[in-house]
């Protein structure tokens, strides 16, 4: 009886005949980023200054400043320099190929209103 309940799939021991293709998209390792980019990425990940989807880093900093969230002045100085990338860490974010619609309330909070596919 024990053997009856211990059914196994016949393909568990077989290896796949298909090989995996290498990704064409190559991202830099965190060690390859400059110290300035590291500071900007930490700013991107800090939700204290509001959402960053749909905004550049400078737009987000200015928005946080208008809302009296006290974003660091160092970030603005970096963003106004030549070397800083204005796109946030999440600029490549795609939700199943959809488009996010972000709305801002009168109180200054943001939320995702709609996702179009």
C-alpha positions as a Markdown table, in Angstrom:
| # | Residue | x | y | z |
|---|---|---|---|---|
| 1 | Unk | 0.0 | 0.0 | 0.0 |
| 2 | Unk | 2.8 | 2.5 | 0.7 |
| 3 | Unk | 4.0 | 2.2 | -2.8 |
| 4 | Unk | 0.5 | 3.0 | -4.1 |
| 5 | Unk | 0.4 | 6.4 | -2.4 |
| 6 | Unk | 4.0 | 7.3 | -3.3 |
| 7 | Unk | 3.4 | 8.1 | -6.9 |
| 8 | Unk | 6.1 | 9.9 | -8.7 |
| 9 | Unk | 6.2 | 11.7 | -11.9 |
| 10 | Unk | 8.1 | 9.9 | -14.7 |
| 11 | Unk | 10.0 | 13.1 | -15.7 |
| 12 | Unk | 11.6 | 14.0 | -12.4 |
| 13 | Unk | 15.0 | 12.4 | -13.1 |
| 14 | Unk | 15.2 | 13.6 | -16.7 |
| 15 | Unk | 17.2 | 16.7 | -17.5 |
| 16 | Unk | 15.8 | 19.4 | -19.7 |
| 17 | Unk | 16.9 | 19.2 | -23.4 |
| 18 | Unk | 16.4 | 23.0 | -23.8 |
| 19 | Unk | 19.3 | 25.3 | -22.8 |
| 20 | Unk | 18.7 | 28.7 | -21.3 |
| 21 | Unk | 19.5 | 31.7 | -23.4 |
| 22 | Unk | 21.6 | 34.4 | -21.9 |
| 23 | Unk | 20.0 | 37.7 | -21.1 |
| 24 | Unk | 20.7 | 40.6 | -23.4 |
| 25 | Unk | 20.2 | 43.1 | -20.6 |
| 26 | Unk | 23.2 | 43.5 | -18.4 |
| 27 | Unk | 23.0 | 45.7 | -15.3 |
| 28 | Unk | 26.0 | 47.1 | -13.5 |
| 29 | Unk | 26.9 | 45.5 | -10.2 |
| 30 | Unk | 26.5 | 47.8 | -7.2 |
| 31 | Unk | 30.3 | 47.9 | -6.8 |
| 32 | Unk | 30.5 | 49.6 | -10.2 |
| 33 | Unk | 28.5 | 52.7 | -9.1 |
| 34 | Unk | 30.1 | 55.8 | -7.9 |
| 35 | Unk | 29.6 | 57.1 | -4.4 |
| 36 | Unk | 27.3 | 59.8 | -5.8 |
| 37 | Unk | 25.1 | 57.3 | -7.5 |
| 38 | Unk | 24.9 | 55.2 | -4.3 |
| 39 | Unk | 23.7 | 58.3 | -2.4 |
| 40 | Unk | 21.1 | 59.0 | -5.1 |
| 41 | Unk | 19.9 | 55.3 | -5.0 |
| 42 | Unk | 19.5 | 55.6 | -1.2 |
| 43 | Unk | 17.3 | 58.7 | -1.9 |
| 44 | Unk | 15.3 | 56.7 | -4.4 |
| 45 | Unk | 14.7 | 53.9 | -1.8 |
| 46 | Unk | 13.7 | 56.3 | 1.0 |
| 47 | Unk | 9.9 | 56.5 | 1.0 |
| 48 | Unk | 10.0 | 59.4 | 3.4 |
| 49 | Unk | 10.2 | 61.7 | 0.4 |
| 50 | Unk | 7.2 | 60.2 | -1.5 |
| 51 | Unk | 6.8 | 57.9 | -4.5 |
| 52 | Unk | 9.4 | 58.1 | -7.3 |
| 53 | Unk | 7.5 | 56.4 | -10.1 |
| 54 | Unk | 6.7 | 58.8 | -13.0 |
| 55 | Unk | 9.1 | 61.5 | -11.6 |
| 56 | Unk | 12.7 | 62.3 | -12.2 |
| 57 | Unk | 14.9 | 62.5 | -9.1 |
| 58 | Unk | 15.0 | 66.3 | -9.3 |
| 59 | Unk | 11.2 | 66.5 | -9.7 |
| 60 | Unk | 10.8 | 64.2 | -6.6 |
| 61 | Unk | 13.3 | 66.3 | -4.6 |
| 62 | Unk | 11.4 | 69.6 | -5.6 |
| 63 | Unk | 8.1 | 68.0 | -4.7 |
| 64 | Unk | 9.4 | 66.8 | -1.3 |
| 65 | Unk | 10.8 | 70.3 | -0.7 |
| 66 | Unk | 7.5 | 71.9 | -1.5 |
| 67 | Unk | 5.7 | 69.5 | 0.9 |
| 68 | Unk | 8.2 | 70.4 | 3.7 |
| 69 | Unk | 9.6 | 66.9 | 3.9 |
| 70 | Unk | 13.2 | 68.3 | 4.2 |
| 71 | Unk | 15.0 | 66.4 | 1.5 |
| 72 | Unk | 18.8 | 66.6 | 1.8 |
| 73 | Unk | 20.4 | 69.6 | 0.1 |
| 74 | Unk | 23.3 | 67.2 | -1.0 |
| 75 | Unk | 20.9 | 65.4 | -3.3 |
| 76 | Unk | 19.9 | 68.6 | -5.1 |
| 77 | Unk | 23.5 | 69.6 | -5.5 |
| 78 | Unk | 24.3 | 66.1 | -7.0 |
| 79 | Unk | 21.3 | 66.3 | -9.3 |
| 80 | Unk | 22.2 | 69.7 | -10.6 |
| 81 | Unk | 25.7 | 68.5 | -11.4 |
| 82 | Unk | 26.7 | 67.0 | -14.7 |
| 83 | Unk | 27.4 | 63.4 | -13.6 |
| 84 | Unk | 24.1 | 62.6 | -12.0 |
| 85 | Unk | 21.5 | 60.4 | -13.7 |
| 86 | Unk | 18.1 | 62.1 | -13.3 |
| 87 | Unk | 16.1 | 58.9 | -13.8 |
| 88 | Unk | 15.3 | 57.1 | -10.6 |
| 89 | Unk | 16.3 | 53.6 | -9.6 |
| 90 | Unk | 12.8 | 52.3 | -10.6 |
| 91 | Unk | 12.5 | 54.0 | -14.0 |
| 92 | Unk | 12.6 | 50.7 | -15.8 |
| 93 | Unk | 9.8 | 49.3 | -13.7 |
| 94 | Unk | 7.1 | 47.7 | -15.8 |
| 95 | Unk | 4.0 | 46.0 | -14.4 |
| 96 | Unk | 3.3 | 43.4 | -17.1 |
| 97 | Unk | 3.7 | 46.0 | -19.8 |
| 98 | Unk | 1.2 | 48.3 | -18.3 |
| 99 | Unk | 1.3 | 52.0 | -17.6 |
| 100 | Unk | 0.8 | 53.5 | -14.2 |
| 101 | Unk | -1.3 | 56.5 | -13.6 |
| 102 | Unk | -0.2 | 58.3 | -10.5 |
| 103 | Unk | -2.5 | 60.9 | -8.9 |
| 104 | Unk | -1.7 | 63.4 | -6.2 |
| 105 | Unk | -4.3 | 64.5 | -3.7 |
| 106 | Unk | -4.8 | 68.0 | -2.3 |
| 107 | Unk | -3.0 | 67.0 | 0.8 |
| 108 | Unk | 0.0 | 66.1 | -1.3 |
| 109 | Unk | -0.1 | 62.4 | -1.0 |
| 110 | Unk | 0.2 | 60.3 | -4.2 |
| 111 | Unk | -1.4 | 57.0 | -5.1 |
| 112 | Unk | -1.7 | 54.7 | -8.1 |
| 113 | Unk | -5.0 | 55.4 | -9.7 |
| 114 | Unk | -5.0 | 53.0 | -12.6 |
| 115 | Unk | -2.8 | 50.5 | -14.4 |
| 116 | Unk | -3.5 | 50.3 | -18.2 |
| 117 | Unk | -2.4 | 47.2 | -20.1 |
